[in-house]
Amino acid sequence: MTQENVDNGSCELPFASGKDSRENTEKGVLRETGSMAERETTAFVFGGGGARAAYQIGVLRHLAKCAPELAPPILTGVSAGAINATYLANHSGSFADAVRDLSQIWLNLSVDQVFRVDTLSLLGQMFRTFLQLTILGGHGQIPQVRALVDTSPFRTLLEQSFGSSDGSLPGVRHAIERGKVQTLGLTATDFRTGETVTWCQGRNLCNWQMYQRRSEQTEIRVEHVMASASIPLAFPAVQVGDGWYGDGGVRLHSPLSPATHLGATRIFAISNRRFPVAHGAPVESNAYPSPARILGILYNAVFLDLLDHDAAQLERINQLIAEREAASPCDLRKVDLLVLRPSQDLGVIATEFEPHLPRLFRFLTRRLGTRNARSSDLLSAIMFQADFISRLVELGEADAAAQEEKILAFLKPAVCSPTAGAMQGSL
């Protein structure tokens, strides 16, 4: 894998024998035969990263200019990426229309639309957390503090953005019925069992069950989106049915697997992180790491790094299969992968806009050491403010423009077909 902001790789997965059969392999990969072996099915994979997901909007904006009728049949998302995936699936217009409206939501976003940043709310949450951790921690009748911030504005934002007054998303169902979208998949963490669950809505679905991973077929609602995007401890868990769920990135060891399970033969993934610093490169500082630095590394390890690991694993599998095919032909279904990543460090960009944060919120984050860092991955995840988001959108557009020819060639099946479903032809 080359150290560029676009990664090409491919993975090939085995078919089962027999006509029109489908089953789960020991690794949870869907085996298919018949006409499915001849189809080109494109999936868009949207990763997490909080406010960093605005970078995905920039990429989509450029794609909408080049291919306004682009129709990816499979959309999967986790954390903030779940918002983007669901919005595209729920929108009644063209791809270009959906991207235009979604970008306006992001570009007009402010921190107080995601969680309350007023003095009363922040100090109140801090005080209640302090009491629970110290004086009142052992009292069962004391109401439990569920998160560090109050995210009640977040649900209001999602309902207004999706045009839903009761949490339902009829646009997703209509898109599937019309063939505009084949499947929407959102991933969250089930806090009852510790499992990663992928909620799926679509046509011709097959459930999968693996170690600490499973799928559920359901009608996706606003609460599913909220649950997938609820960062543990910072945001409260979200009740869906009888269970409580949080950010799907916590235990999603294979971010590309939902798209593969759902039948993708071609995966376009948008990463929210630049390639990590090469070994031997100059370090930022030899001083003792600040809490913000440590939390940023932990955040990356849990929510962002796994996409790179999964992409590298696909590349290794492809190399092994190529060696096997060189020795003897084998019946395999190829899954191509293209990963687009930022050409600049989003954490560095976040520090440029740090002085513009709300005063009390800025004071609290600076106590963690965000002010003195050259790059702040933690800050970039929670900086839901218009100037920073606008900068990420611009960067996403520029990076997509720089790789336009490669991206459009890769997405050719989805560009050529105005509807979702089976995509014929190959590149």
Buried (B, 14 or more C-beta within 10 A) or exposed (E): BEEEBBBBBBBBBBBBEEEEEBEBEEEBBBBBBEEBEEBBBBBBBBBBBBBBBBBBBBBBBBBBBBBBBBBBBBBBBBBBBBBBBBBBBBBEEBBBEBBBEBBEBBEEBBBBBBBBBEEEBBEEBBEBBEBBEEEBEEEEEEEEBBBBBBBEBBBEBBBEBBEBEEBBBEBBBBBBEEBBBBBBBBBBBBBEEEBBBBBBBBEEBBEBEBEBBBBBEBEBBBBBBBBBBBBBBBBBBBEBEEBBBBBBBBBBEBBBBBBBBBBBBBBBBBBBBBBEEEEEEEEEEEEEBBEBBEBBBEBBEBBBBBBBEBBEBBBEBBEEBEEEEEEEEEEBBBBBBBBBBBBBBBBBBBBEBBEEBBEBBBEBBBEBBBBEBEBBBBBBBBBBBBEBBBBBBBBBBBBBBBBBEEBBEBBBBBBBBEBBBBBEEEE
